[in-house]
Amino acid sequence: MNDLLPLVVAVPLLGAALLVAAGRRLPRVVAESTACAVCAGTAGLAITLLLNSSPPMTEWVGGWQPVNGESVGIVLTGDGPGLGMASLASLLTLAALAYSWHYFDEPPRRHAGSFPALMLLFQGGMCGFAIAGDLFNMFVWFELMSAVAYALTGTRVEEAKAVQGALTFAVVTSLGAYAMLMGLGLLYARTGELAMTQIGRGLDRHGGPDALVLAGFVLVLAGLLVKAAAVPFHFWLPDAHAVAPTPVCMLLSGVMVELGTYGVWRLYGTVFSGPGGVPAEALTRVLVVLGVLTAVIGAVMCWYQRHLKRLLACSTVAHTGLFLIGIGVLRPEADDGVALYVLGHAGVKAALFACTGILLDRYGSVDEHALHGRARRLRGLAVLYAAGALGLAGLPPFGTALGKSVTEEAVGGPLTLVYVAASAVTAGAVLRVAARVFLGLGPKPPDQGEYETTGSGEQPETGHRISRVPGPMTVVPTVLLAAALAVGVAPGFAGVVAHGMSEAGSGGVVVATPQWTLPGVLLGLASTLLALGLAAVAVTRPKLLAAPDWALPLRRLQSGHVGDYVAWVLVGAALLGALALPGVSGGG
């Protein structure tokens, strides 16, 4: 099975090359069918390898095996978490392609294969990143994934704001990539290795951590946290989501941001967890502090958005913070909970973006205020939107609820309140949207100041407003929500996830299978009831939860000026160093 591992990356790349070469001569239905077939085949291959990944697989591409313990080749690692993320990326790409089936009006015209080819390239980059076993090729796939994401975000090049959003995305995440490249250069200078396990062993041979190790750690971590959209590296995410096509938003929030979080988990476990790396207490301090900051700011910004895509993007930021907290406590059961949480969140968030895309194509707007009461006839869509909001809140038996429950029990103490509050506020914002847009409840809210991004006057992605919603556009979010539900209720699924996580991160020691517990169910119900209460108050008494004066500076920080965002990346890198320095100094 090891020989098949490179195909997880090669198949979508070859499919993309075929569509680029022949796209001008292919009918649209053939190009899109080919892309879906390639994507489905890759997903099937990744899932097959995942089910046979015990023990984990290692493949040195081209036969460049290590000699006397030293390596220069490209290594792929096929374990549970890596192949799980590759499977998730492939399945969500398939869902995005199915959602855009024969409706998406994208330039350039007369090249039916352009958009499907970019989606396959994006899939290939995400899969390569997920199973990369050496730090340099993780960077290579990071760059491929990013470069394609820039093109997909700015697909509608005739719109100035799309170009601006893509340019901001490109500059900020490229800066993160350069930081990652400099960091891996420092680690290579110290160890002479690029394979992550070999780097870890090399650091251990050199004794305790020092300033060079700290610099390498901070630079590589900063690059990954830019991709994960953690505060204060997050500013590119709402701007990119506001202009990216809906299928692209499904991938950005559903899996690409989560890959940044996965990269942090993989990096520490294989490179910095030994005696020559970064002490556990330093990593915990970095990720927990950053995670709490990200969850709180993301939730606050989510609540005070009226642009629906920006609202959902800020929700992604908040949940990234929750994932980082779970990783940061360095407990196997927390890793299991985060894995389940990521899977459930991917389905829920992709479904919510898909539903928002329908509103855009039907009404030419993603402004909560302008859409007030206009979607009363879309009852099925209202049900899907409300279900997505409840899944976001952590209502049992959604997979988000199971993952949240397991992680809350692992982190314990006051951090549990962060999970409940962030889940409730983000879900409450989505429920508020559902109540206003689909039911027309409450007075129509007025404009709220100069820093408000409205989302009115958007161009439908179908080229014109649709009078009837195409079948795939409603089937896809329905299937995604059903999948998010299945994560929480499918017999044995949580055990399979825990087994894969333990083999990759705990030396083969299998921890207890994640299960529903009474405290976890009660906390899930509490966050759901709090979300419903917040939404009810926002609709019936809007002035009580209007944006306070202290929230205005947060809006001003989202300035849209790329220079401001670059400055915050530098501030974030300095913050990482300051948080990690005490533990490293004490260890060296």
LINFENQUI-V104622 format. One record per residue. N is the residue number from 1. PHI is phi in degrees with one decimal (NA if undefined). PSI is psi in degrees with one decimal (999 if undefined). NEAR is the number of other ideal C-beta (glycine too) atoms within 8 Angstrom. Layout:
n->(N | N)
phi->(PHI | PHI)
psi->(PSI | PSI)
near->(NEAR | NEAR)
This chain:
n->(1 | 2 | 3 | 4 | 5 | 6 | 7 | 8 | 9 | 10 | 11 | 12 | 13 | 14 | 15 | 16 | 17 | 18 | 19 | 20 | 21 | 22 | 23 | 24 | 25 | 26 | 27 | 28 | 29 | 30 | 31 | 32 | 33 | 34 | 35 | 36 | 37 | 38 | 39 | 40 | 41 | 42 | 43 | 44 | 45 | 46 | 47 | 48 | 49 | 50 | 51 | 52 | 53 | 54 | 55 | 56 | 57 | 58 | 59 | 60 | 61 | 62 | 63 | 64 | 65 | 66 | 67 | 68 | 69 | 70 | 71 | 72 | 73 | 74 | 75 | 76 | 77 | 78 | 79 | 80 | 81 | 82 | 83 | 84 | 85 | 86 | 87 | 88 | 89 | 90 | 91 | 92 | 93 | 94 | 95 | 96 | 97 | 98 | 99 | 100 | 101 | 102 | 103 | 104 | 105 | 106 | 107 | 108 | 109 | 110 | 111 | 112 | 113 | 114 | 115 | 116 | 117 | 118 | 119 | 120 | 121 | 122 | 123 | 124 | 125 | 126 | 127 | 128 | 129 | 130 | 131 | 132 | 133 | 134 | 135 | 136 | 137 | 138 | 139 | 140 | 141 | 142 | 143 | 144 | 145 | 146 | 147 | 148 | 149 | 150 | 151 | 152 | 153 | 154 | 155 | 156 | 157 | 158 | 159 | 160 | 161 | 162 | 163 | 164 | 165 | 166 | 167 | 168 | 169 | 170 | 171 | 172 | 173 | 174 | 175 | 176 | 177 | 178 | 179 | 180 | 181 | 182 | 183 | 184 | 185 | 186 | 187 | 188 | 189 | 190 | 191 | 192 | 193 | 194 | 195 | 196 | 197 | 198 | 199 | 200 | 201 | 202 | 203 | 204 | 205 | 206 | 207 | 208 | 209 | 210 | 211 | 212 | 213 | 214 | 215 | 216 | 217 | 218 | 219 | 220 | 221 | 222 | 223 | 224 | 225 | 226 | 227 | 228 | 229 | 230 | 231 | 232 | 233 | 234 | 235 | 236 | 237 | 238 | 239 | 240 | 241 | 242 | 243 | 244 | 245 | 246 | 247 | 248 | 249 | 250 | 251 | 252 | 253 | 254 | 255 | 256 | 257 | 258 | 259 | 260 | 261 | 262 | 263 | 264 | 265 | 266 | 267 | 268 | 269 | 270 | 271 | 272 | 273 | 274 | 275 | 276 | 277 | 278 | 279 | 280 | 281 | 282 | 283 | 284 | 285 | 286 | 287 | 288 | 289 | 290 | 291 | 292 | 293 | 294 | 295 | 296 | 297 | 298 | 299 | 300 | 301 | 302 | 303 | 304 | 305 | 306 | 307 | 308 | 309 | 310 | 311 | 312 | 313 | 314 | 315 | 316 | 317 | 318 | 319 | 320 | 321 | 322 | 323 | 324 | 325 | 326 | 327 | 328 | 329 | 330 | 331 | 332 | 333 | 334 | 335 | 336 | 337 | 338 | 339 | 340 | 341 | 342 | 343 | 344 | 345 | 346 | 347 | 348 | 349 | 350 | 351 | 352 | 353 | 354 | 355 | 356 | 357 | 358 | 359 | 360 | 361 | 362 | 363 | 364 | 365 | 366 | 367 | 368 | 369 | 370 | 371 | 372 | 373 | 374 | 375 | 376 | 377 | 378 | 379 | 380 | 381 | 382 | 383 | 384 | 385 | 386 | 387 | 388 | 389 | 390 | 391 | 392 | 393 | 394 | 395 | 396 | 397 | 398 | 399 | 400 | 401 | 402 | 403 | 404 | 405 | 406 | 407 | 408 | 409 | 410 | 411 | 412 | 413 | 414 | 415 | 416 | 417 | 418 | 419 | 420 | 421 | 422 | 423 | 424 | 425 | 426 | 427 | 428 | 429 | 430 | 431 | 432 | 433 | 434 | 435 | 436 | 437 | 438 | 439 | 440 | 441 | 442 | 443 | 444 | 445 | 446 | 447 | 448 | 449 | 450 | 451 | 452 | 453 | 454 | 455 | 456 | 457 | 458 | 459 | 460 | 461 | 462 | 463 | 464 | 465 | 466 | 467 | 468 | 469 | 470 | 471 | 472 | 473 | 474 | 475 | 476 | 477 | 478 | 479 | 480 | 481 | 482 | 483 | 484 | 485 | 486 | 487 | 488 | 489 | 490 | 491 | 492 | 493 | 494 | 495 | 496 | 497 | 498 | 499 | 500 | 501 | 502 | 503 | 504 | 505 | 506 | 507 | 508 | 509 | 510 | 511 | 512 | 513 | 514 | 515 | 516 | 517 | 518 | 519 | 520 | 521 | 522 | 523 | 524 | 525 | 526 | 527 | 528 | 529 | 530 | 531 | 532 | 533 | 534 | 535 | 536 | 537 | 538 | 539 | 540 | 541 | 542 | 543 | 544 | 545 | 546 | 547 | 548 | 549 | 550 | 551 | 552 | 553 | 554 | 555 | 556 | 557 | 558 | 559 | 560 | 561 | 562 | 563 | 564 | 565 | 566 | 567 | 568 | 569 | 570 | 571 | 572 | 573 | 574 | 575 | 576 | 577 | 578 | 579 | 580 | 581 | 582 | 583 | 584 | 585 | 586 | 587 | 588)
phi->(NA | -57.2 | -64.4 | -84.2 | -58.2 | -61.3 | -66.4 | -59.5 | -94.1 | -68.3 | -61.3 | -64.9 | -67.5 | -66.9 | -62.5 | -64.7 | -61.6 | -61.7 | -70.0 | -66.3 | -71.9 | -110.7 | -60.4 | -71.6 | -104.0 | -96.6 | -62.9 | -59.4 | -63.2 | -71.4 | -61.0 | -69.9 | -65.0 | -62.7 | -61.9 | -65.0 | -65.6 | -62.9 | -64.9 | -65.3 | -62.8 | -65.6 | -61.5 | -62.6 | -64.3 | -62.3 | -68.3 | -60.6 | -65.5 | -61.6 | -70.9 | -116.9 | -94.3 | -116.0 | -75.5 | -57.3 | -95.8 | -132.0 | -129.8 | -91.1 | -63.5 | 76.5 | 76.0 | -82.1 | -73.3 | -61.9 | -118.4 | 54.8 | 79.8 | -113.7 | -133.6 | -131.6 | -88.9 | -93.5 | -116.1 | -112.5 | -117.3 | -107.1 | -112.1 | -58.3 | -62.7 | -64.8 | -70.1 | -64.5 | -68.0 | -64.1 | -65.0 | -61.6 | -60.4 | -68.7 | -67.3 | -70.2 | -63.7 | -61.3 | -62.9 | -65.8 | -66.3 | -65.4 | -61.5 | -89.1 | -56.6 | 57.3 | -123.5 | -70.6 | -98.8 | -122.4 | -80.8 | -78.8 | -66.9 | 67.9 | -132.4 | -64.9 | -92.4 | -65.3 | -67.0 | -59.9 | -64.9 | -63.4 | -64.5 | -68.5 | -62.2 | -62.2 | -60.4 | -61.4 | -63.3 | -67.1 | -64.7 | -61.5 | -61.8 | -66.4 | -107.4 | -64.8 | -106.5 | -125.4 | -66.5 | -66.4 | -75.8 | -61.2 | -64.3 | -60.5 | -69.7 | -56.4 | -70.0 | -62.4 | -57.6 | -67.8 | -61.0 | -68.8 | -63.0 | -60.2 | -63.5 | -67.7 | -64.4 | -96.1 | -55.4 | -87.8 | -67.8 | -74.3 | -104.0 | -62.3 | -68.9 | -67.0 | -65.1 | -64.3 | -62.8 | -67.4 | -66.2 | -60.8 | -55.2 | -64.9 | -65.6 | -68.4 | -73.0 | -66.5 | -61.4 | -62.5 | -65.4 | -65.1 | -61.4 | -62.7 | -63.9 | -65.2 | -64.1 | -69.9 | -63.4 | -64.5 | -67.6 | -66.4 | -62.6 | -76.9 | -110.8 | 70.9 | -130.9 | -119.4 | -63.2 | -63.9 | -64.3 | -68.0 | -62.4 | -57.8 | -65.6 | -64.1 | -63.3 | -63.9 | -67.9 | -89.8 | 87.8 | -68.0 | -69.7 | -137.8 | -62.9 | -66.2 | -63.2 | -60.9 | -63.0 | -61.8 | -61.2 | -64.1 | -67.2 | -67.2 | -63.8 | -60.5 | -60.1 | -70.4 | -72.5 | -62.2 | -64.4 | -76.7 | 61.4 | -81.7 | -66.2 | -98.6 | -94.2 | -93.4 | -61.7 | -67.4 | -66.8 | -61.2 | -65.1 | -69.9 | -64.4 | -64.1 | -113.6 | -71.0 | -59.5 | -54.9 | -59.8 | -72.5 | -58.9 | -58.5 | -82.6 | -61.7 | -85.7 | -79.6 | -144.8 | -66.9 | -62.9 | -65.1 | -64.5 | -62.2 | -65.1 | -59.7 | -61.2 | -61.7 | -61.9 | -66.6 | -59.6 | -68.5 | -64.3 | -103.6 | -113.9 | -108.8 | -84.0 | -83.0 | -65.0 | -91.9 | -97.6 | -102.9 | -56.0 | -58.2 | -66.9 | -69.6 | -63.9 | -59.0 | -61.7 | -61.6 | -74.3 | -69.9 | -62.1 | -65.8 | -64.8 | -63.4 | -58.4 | -67.0 | -63.1 | -69.3 | -66.1 | -61.1 | -67.0 | -62.9 | -66.6 | -62.2 | -63.7 | -96.1 | -98.9 | -115.9 | -75.5 | -63.5 | -67.7 | -66.1 | -58.4 | -67.7 | -65.0 | -65.6 | -61.1 | -61.1 | -58.5 | -60.4 | -72.3 | -58.2 | -59.2 | -65.6 | -64.3 | -65.5 | -61.0 | -60.8 | -67.2 | -67.9 | -76.0 | 57.7 | -124.0 | -56.3 | -66.7 | -68.5 | -60.5 | -61.9 | -63.1 | -63.6 | -60.2 | -66.1 | -61.9 | -61.7 | -63.3 | -65.6 | -63.2 | -59.5 | -65.6 | -65.9 | -69.3 | -62.6 | -64.8 | -65.6 | -65.8 | -61.2 | -65.9 | -65.3 | -61.5 | -64.1 | -60.5 | -62.1 | -76.6 | -87.0 | -118.1 | 66.4 | -157.7 | -126.7 | -97.9 | -56.9 | -73.5 | -68.0 | -86.8 | -52.7 | 75.9 | -79.8 | -105.6 | -61.5 | -76.1 | -88.1 | -66.7 | -63.2 | -66.4 | -61.6 | -63.2 | -63.3 | -64.0 | -65.3 | -63.6 | -62.0 | -63.4 | -66.1 | -64.3 | -65.2 | -72.1 | 93.4 | -75.4 | -62.1 | -105.0 | -60.2 | -61.7 | -60.5 | -68.1 | -65.3 | -62.4 | -62.2 | -62.3 | -64.6 | -68.0 | -59.3 | -64.6 | -74.1 | -78.4 | 63.1 | 59.4 | -62.4 | -63.0 | -60.2 | -64.1 | -63.5 | -62.0 | -63.8 | -66.6 | -63.8 | -64.0 | -67.4 | -68.2 | -66.3 | -68.4 | -62.0 | -63.5 | -69.0 | -64.5 | -60.7 | -60.8 | -60.7 | -66.3 | -77.9 | -78.1 | -93.4 | -111.0 | 69.2 | -75.9 | 76.5 | -69.4 | -68.5 | -67.9 | -82.3 | -62.5 | -127.6 | 108.8 | -70.4 | -93.7 | -81.6 | -99.6 | -85.3 | 85.2 | -83.9 | 67.9 | -78.6 | -88.5 | -59.4 | -78.4 | -88.8 | 90.4 | -156.7 | -68.4 | -89.1 | -93.7 | -132.1 | -76.5 | -60.1 | -53.8 | -58.8 | -72.1 | -100.9 | -66.3 | -61.4 | -63.9 | -63.3 | -65.3 | -63.1 | -67.7 | -63.4 | -65.3 | -62.9 | -68.9 | -63.5 | -57.4 | -87.8 | -119.9 | -63.9 | -60.5 | 81.6 | -66.0 | -61.8 | -66.1 | -62.8 | -62.1 | -63.8 | -64.3 | -64.6 | -67.3 | -69.2 | -66.5 | -83.7 | -119.6 | -128.5 | 63.9 | 87.0 | -82.6 | -82.9 | -85.8 | -62.3 | -65.3 | -59.3 | -138.2 | -67.7 | -125.8 | -61.1 | -60.5 | -64.4 | -63.2 | -64.8 | -66.1 | -63.8 | -65.7 | -64.1 | -65.8 | -68.7 | -63.9 | -64.5 | -62.6 | -62.1 | -64.7 | -61.6 | -64.8 | -64.3 | -65.9 | -62.5 | -81.1 | -86.8 | -129.3 | -58.4 | -68.6 | -66.0 | -116.4 | -68.2 | -62.0 | -76.3 | -62.6 | -71.7 | -81.5 | -61.7 | -59.3 | -64.2 | -66.7 | -66.6 | -63.2 | -81.2 | -80.8 | 86.4 | -91.9 | -63.8 | -61.7 | -63.7 | -67.0 | -62.1 | -60.8 | -70.0 | -61.7 | -66.2 | -61.9 | -62.7 | -63.4 | -64.0 | -64.1 | -59.5 | -62.9 | -65.1 | -72.7 | -85.2 | -59.2 | -58.4 | -67.5 | -68.9 | -62.8 | -68.9 | -80.3 | -94.2)
psi->(-24.3 | -36.4 | -22.8 | -13.4 | -44.4 | -23.3 | -23.6 | -31.5 | -40.8 | -37.8 | -52.4 | -32.2 | -41.3 | -38.1 | -40.3 | -41.8 | -40.7 | -43.7 | -34.1 | -40.9 | -38.0 | 0.7 | -32.5 | -20.8 | -3.9 | 139.2 | 154.2 | -41.6 | -34.1 | -44.0 | -45.8 | -36.0 | -40.6 | -44.5 | -42.8 | -39.9 | -43.7 | -43.4 | -44.1 | -39.3 | -40.7 | -41.5 | -43.4 | -41.3 | -45.2 | -40.1 | -40.4 | -45.9 | -35.9 | -42.1 | -15.5 | 26.9 | 19.8 | 111.5 | 166.3 | 145.5 | 146.2 | 128.5 | 121.0 | 109.0 | 133.4 | 7.2 | 17.0 | 75.4 | 152.9 | 142.9 | 121.6 | 37.3 | 2.2 | 142.2 | 150.8 | -0.5 | 178.6 | 123.8 | 136.3 | 139.8 | 117.7 | 78.2 | -176.9 | -54.0 | -43.1 | -50.0 | -28.7 | -43.8 | -36.6 | -40.0 | -43.8 | -45.2 | -41.2 | -42.7 | -39.8 | -34.4 | -41.4 | -42.3 | -41.4 | -39.8 | -40.4 | -39.1 | -39.6 | 11.5 | 113.9 | 20.6 | -27.7 | 123.4 | 94.5 | 144.4 | 161.8 | 144.4 | 160.8 | 11.9 | 86.7 | -20.8 | -0.9 | -54.1 | -47.3 | -35.3 | -42.7 | -38.6 | -39.1 | -38.2 | -40.3 | -44.3 | -44.9 | -41.8 | -41.3 | -42.1 | -42.2 | -42.4 | -40.3 | -36.3 | 7.7 | 132.9 | -3.9 | 147.1 | -36.1 | -42.8 | -23.7 | -40.3 | -41.6 | -46.4 | -33.0 | -46.2 | -40.5 | -47.2 | -44.0 | -45.7 | -41.6 | -37.8 | -35.7 | -47.1 | -41.3 | -38.3 | -39.8 | 29.4 | -41.1 | 73.8 | -14.3 | -10.2 | 125.2 | -38.0 | -29.6 | -41.6 | -41.5 | -44.4 | -41.0 | -37.9 | -42.0 | -46.6 | -47.0 | -45.8 | -47.3 | -47.4 | -27.0 | -38.3 | -40.3 | -39.1 | -39.9 | -38.3 | -42.9 | -41.4 | -42.1 | -38.8 | -44.3 | -26.6 | -41.6 | -41.2 | -36.7 | -38.8 | -34.8 | -40.9 | -20.3 | 18.4 | 155.0 | -26.1 | 134.3 | -42.0 | -37.9 | -36.7 | -44.6 | -44.6 | -38.2 | -40.8 | -40.2 | -35.6 | -24.2 | 7.1 | -156.7 | 165.9 | 151.6 | -167.1 | -36.1 | -43.4 | -42.7 | -43.9 | -44.0 | -42.8 | -48.5 | -42.4 | -46.0 | -41.5 | -40.3 | -42.4 | -42.4 | -36.7 | -26.4 | -45.9 | -35.9 | -9.3 | 41.9 | 145.8 | 134.6 | 28.6 | 8.6 | -7.0 | -27.2 | -26.3 | -53.1 | -37.9 | -39.4 | -43.3 | -32.1 | -27.7 | -15.6 | 146.6 | 152.5 | -46.1 | -31.5 | -40.5 | -37.3 | -37.0 | -38.4 | -48.6 | -26.8 | -31.1 | -34.2 | -44.6 | -39.3 | -30.2 | -33.9 | -42.0 | -43.0 | -39.7 | -38.7 | -46.4 | -44.7 | -42.4 | -49.0 | -43.1 | -32.0 | -21.0 | -48.8 | 5.3 | -10.9 | -178.7 | -21.6 | 0.5 | -138.4 | 128.3 | 147.9 | -39.3 | -29.4 | -44.4 | -42.8 | -44.2 | -44.7 | -52.9 | -37.0 | -45.1 | -47.6 | -37.6 | -44.3 | -45.4 | -43.3 | -44.5 | -43.5 | -50.4 | -40.5 | -42.0 | -42.7 | -45.5 | -33.8 | -44.3 | -36.8 | 23.0 | 145.9 | -18.1 | 114.3 | -37.6 | -39.9 | -38.7 | -48.3 | -33.9 | -43.2 | -32.8 | -40.0 | -41.3 | -46.6 | -43.2 | -28.8 | -41.2 | -40.8 | -38.5 | -41.4 | -38.3 | -45.5 | -42.2 | -37.7 | -25.5 | -10.7 | 49.7 | 134.6 | -39.8 | -30.9 | -38.5 | -42.2 | -43.9 | -42.7 | -39.9 | -45.9 | -39.4 | -44.0 | -43.8 | -46.4 | -41.8 | -37.4 | -46.7 | -44.3 | -47.8 | -40.3 | -38.7 | -41.1 | -39.2 | -39.1 | -41.7 | -38.8 | -35.8 | -35.4 | -43.4 | -41.2 | -45.0 | -22.3 | -39.6 | -4.8 | 31.7 | 147.8 | 32.6 | 119.6 | -39.7 | -43.4 | -27.9 | 3.4 | 112.9 | 0.0 | -19.2 | 30.6 | -31.2 | -17.9 | 68.0 | -39.7 | -40.8 | -35.6 | -41.3 | -43.9 | -41.4 | -45.0 | -39.8 | -40.9 | -40.5 | -42.3 | -37.0 | -37.9 | -33.4 | -20.8 | 34.4 | 123.2 | 143.4 | 30.9 | 152.5 | -32.3 | -37.3 | -41.9 | -46.6 | -42.5 | -42.5 | -47.6 | -42.0 | -41.1 | -42.6 | -34.8 | -40.3 | -37.5 | 176.5 | -149.6 | -24.7 | -26.4 | -36.6 | -33.4 | -42.4 | -46.5 | -46.4 | -47.4 | -41.7 | -42.6 | -42.8 | -44.8 | -42.3 | -36.1 | -37.3 | -41.9 | -39.6 | -36.8 | -42.8 | -46.2 | -41.5 | -40.0 | -44.3 | -45.0 | -24.6 | -15.7 | 26.0 | 147.9 | 166.1 | 153.1 | 121.6 | 145.6 | 170.9 | 153.2 | 40.8 | 170.5 | -20.8 | 10.1 | 129.6 | 114.4 | -43.3 | 10.3 | 158.9 | 27.8 | 152.5 | 127.7 | 145.2 | -8.0 | 0.3 | -27.3 | 161.9 | 134.3 | 142.4 | -24.3 | 133.3 | 122.6 | 149.2 | -49.4 | -28.0 | -21.5 | -30.4 | -41.9 | -51.5 | -30.9 | -45.9 | -40.1 | -42.2 | -37.1 | -38.9 | -40.9 | -35.2 | -39.8 | -31.9 | -34.1 | -20.3 | -15.8 | 124.4 | 128.9 | -8.8 | -44.4 | -35.1 | -39.2 | -43.4 | -45.4 | -38.3 | -44.7 | -39.8 | -39.4 | -38.2 | -31.4 | -32.4 | -5.1 | 24.9 | 27.0 | -0.1 | 112.2 | 123.9 | 173.6 | 145.6 | 129.8 | 134.0 | 159.0 | 136.5 | 157.2 | -46.2 | -38.7 | -42.8 | -42.7 | -40.0 | -37.0 | -42.8 | -37.4 | -45.1 | -33.8 | -45.4 | -38.8 | -40.1 | -44.7 | -40.9 | -43.8 | -42.6 | -40.6 | -43.6 | -41.0 | -34.0 | -43.0 | -33.6 | 68.0 | -29.2 | -26.5 | -31.0 | 23.9 | 160.3 | 120.2 | 170.6 | -33.2 | -15.6 | -17.9 | -42.0 | -32.7 | -37.8 | -39.4 | -30.5 | -32.6 | 66.8 | -22.1 | -4.7 | 120.4 | -30.7 | -37.8 | -42.0 | -38.5 | -41.6 | -39.3 | -30.4 | -41.9 | -40.1 | -42.4 | -41.7 | -40.6 | -38.2 | -41.0 | -45.1 | -41.8 | -37.9 | -34.2 | -24.2 | -44.0 | -42.7 | -39.8 | -41.6 | -40.0 | -30.5 | -24.1 | 999)
near->(8 | 8 | 6 | 9 | 13 | 10 | 9 | 15 | 13 | 9 | 13 | 16 | 11 | 9 | 14 | 13 | 9 | 9 | 17 | 10 | 6 | 9 | 14 | 8 | 4 | 12 | 6 | 8 | 7 | 9 | 14 | 14 | 8 | 14 | 16 | 12 | 8 | 13 | 17 | 9 | 9 | 15 | 13 | 8 | 12 | 14 | 9 | 8 | 15 | 13 | 6 | 7 | 13 | 8 | 5 | 11 | 13 | 10 | 11 | 12 | 9 | 6 | 5 | 9 | 7 | 10 | 6 | 4 | 5 | 9 | 14 | 5 | 11 | 9 | 14 | 14 | 11 | 15 | 12 | 15 | 14 | 13 | 16 | 12 | 14 | 15 | 12 | 13 | 15 | 15 | 9 | 14 | 16 | 12 | 13 | 14 | 15 | 11 | 15 | 12 | 10 | 7 | 12 | 10 | 6 | 9 | 8 | 5 | 4 | 5 | 8 | 13 | 15 | 13 | 10 | 15 | 15 | 13 | 16 | 17 | 13 | 14 | 14 | 15 | 14 | 18 | 16 | 14 | 13 | 13 | 15 | 14 | 11 | 12 | 15 | 9 | 13 | 12 | 13 | 10 | 14 | 15 | 9 | 12 | 15 | 14 | 8 | 12 | 15 | 11 | 10 | 13 | 15 | 13 | 14 | 11 | 8 | 5 | 9 | 5 | 8 | 15 | 10 | 11 | 15 | 14 | 10 | 15 | 14 | 10 | 11 | 16 | 13 | 9 | 11 | 16 | 13 | 9 | 15 | 15 | 10 | 9 | 17 | 14 | 8 | 12 | 15 | 12 | 7 | 12 | 12 | 6 | 11 | 12 | 12 | 13 | 8 | 14 | 16 | 15 | 11 | 13 | 17 | 10 | 7 | 8 | 6 | 7 | 13 | 8 | 6 | 9 | 16 | 14 | 11 | 13 | 15 | 13 | 14 | 15 | 13 | 17 | 17 | 14 | 15 | 16 | 15 | 16 | 13 | 15 | 12 | 9 | 15 | 13 | 14 | 12 | 13 | 13 | 14 | 16 | 14 | 14 | 14 | 15 | 12 | 14 | 13 | 13 | 15 | 16 | 17 | 14 | 14 | 14 | 12 | 13 | 14 | 16 | 15 | 16 | 15 | 12 | 14 | 15 | 13 | 11 | 14 | 12 | 9 | 10 | 13 | 12 | 9 | 9 | 6 | 13 | 15 | 15 | 11 | 8 | 7 | 15 | 15 | 11 | 12 | 13 | 13 | 13 | 9 | 16 | 16 | 12 | 10 | 16 | 17 | 13 | 12 | 20 | 15 | 11 | 14 | 16 | 12 | 9 | 12 | 13 | 13 | 14 | 14 | 13 | 15 | 17 | 15 | 15 | 16 | 14 | 19 | 18 | 15 | 19 | 20 | 17 | 15 | 17 | 18 | 16 | 14 | 12 | 12 | 8 | 8 | 11 | 12 | 15 | 13 | 16 | 18 | 15 | 13 | 17 | 18 | 14 | 14 | 18 | 15 | 14 | 16 | 16 | 17 | 17 | 16 | 15 | 15 | 15 | 13 | 13 | 14 | 13 | 15 | 14 | 12 | 12 | 9 | 9 | 12 | 11 | 12 | 15 | 12 | 10 | 14 | 11 | 10 | 8 | 13 | 8 | 4 | 11 | 7 | 7 | 14 | 12 | 8 | 14 | 15 | 10 | 9 | 16 | 14 | 13 | 18 | 16 | 16 | 17 | 10 | 12 | 8 | 16 | 16 | 16 | 17 | 18 | 18 | 18 | 18 | 16 | 16 | 15 | 12 | 12 | 14 | 7 | 5 | 5 | 13 | 11 | 7 | 14 | 18 | 13 | 12 | 16 | 15 | 15 | 15 | 18 | 16 | 17 | 15 | 16 | 16 | 13 | 12 | 14 | 13 | 17 | 14 | 13 | 10 | 7 | 7 | 10 | 4 | 7 | 11 | 5 | 6 | 8 | 7 | 3 | 7 | 9 | 9 | 10 | 15 | 7 | 4 | 9 | 6 | 12 | 13 | 10 | 5 | 5 | 9 | 11 | 3 | 4 | 10 | 10 | 6 | 10 | 14 | 13 | 9 | 13 | 16 | 10 | 9 | 14 | 15 | 8 | 9 | 19 | 12 | 10 | 17 | 15 | 7 | 7 | 4 | 6 | 9 | 12 | 9 | 8 | 15 | 14 | 11 | 15 | 15 | 14 | 14 | 12 | 10 | 11 | 3 | 6 | 7 | 8 | 9 | 6 | 6 | 13 | 6 | 8 | 8 | 5 | 8 | 15 | 12 | 8 | 15 | 15 | 10 | 10 | 17 | 14 | 8 | 12 | 17 | 10 | 9 | 16 | 14 | 9 | 10 | 13 | 11 | 8 | 7 | 11 | 5 | 7 | 9 | 7 | 8 | 5 | 4 | 5 | 10 | 10 | 7 | 11 | 12 | 8 | 9 | 10 | 6 | 6 | 6 | 9 | 6 | 10 | 13 | 11 | 8 | 12 | 16 | 8 | 9 | 14 | 12 | 8 | 10 | 14 | 11 | 7 | 11 | 16 | 10 | 8 | 13 | 17 | 7 | 7 | 10 | 8)
